[in-house]
Each structure stands twice: as C-alpha cells, then as structure tokens.
C-alpha cells in the first residue's frame, strides 16, 4: 500500500506549503482596498432601558 509510506507524501506536503507561504500569502497581504476605512467617532451613545409593557 503506497499511501502508508510517508516519504513521498511528506515531501509533497512540505513543498506545497512552502509554495503557498512564499507565493500566495505575500500576494494576499499586499492587496489594498480602493477606499481606506475612515475612523468613526468615539462618541458613546446613551442607551435607554427597555420598559416592558406587562
């Protein structure tokens, strides 16, 4: 049963993760959004308790 021999599968796993880490991750992290989010106001709104009708 060749799937029980870890030597070729481990090498494939390592090379695929190295490819993922060196190529895909930097491309994803370099992505910029067209509109940068602007900071919202830090004003705290006052909430009123809900008076139940019963």
WOVEN-V777159 format. One record per residue. RES is the residue in three letters. SS is DSSP state (hx for helix, st for strand, lp for the rest). OMEGA is omega as a letter, one per 40 degrees, with the letter a starting at -180 (none if undefined). D_CENTER is the distance of its C-alpha to the mean C-alpha in whole Angstrom. Layout:
# WOVEN-V777159
RES:SS:OMEGA:D_CENTER
RES:SS:OMEGA:D_CENTER
This chain:
# WOVEN-V777159
UNK:lp:a:37
UNK:hx:a:35
UNK:hx:i:32
UNK:hx:i:33
UNK:lp:a:33
UNK:hx:a:30
UNK:hx:a:31
UNK:hx:a:30
UNK:hx:i:27
UNK:hx:i:25
UNK:hx:i:26
UNK:hx:i:24
UNK:hx:a:21
UNK:hx:a:21
UNK:hx:i:22
UNK:hx:i:19
UNK:hx:i:17
UNK:hx:i:18
UNK:hx:i:18
UNK:hx:a:14
UNK:hx:a:14
UNK:hx:a:17
UNK:hx:a:16
UNK:hx:a:13
UNK:hx:i:11
UNK:hx:i:13
UNK:hx:i:13
UNK:hx:a:10
UNK:hx:i:10
UNK:lp:i:14
UNK:lp:i:13
UNK:lp:i:15
UNK:lp:a:15
UNK:lp:i:19
UNK:lp:i:19
UNK:lp:a:18
UNK:lp:i:18
UNK:lp:a:21
UNK:lp:i:22
UNK:lp:i:23
UNK:lp:a:26
UNK:lp:a:26
UNK:lp:a:29
UNK:lp:i:29
UNK:lp:a:31
UNK:lp:i:34
UNK:lp:i:33
UNK:lp:i:36
UNK:lp:a:37
UNK:lp:i:37
UNK:lp:a:41
UNK:lp:a:41
UNK:lp:a:44
UNK:lp:none:46
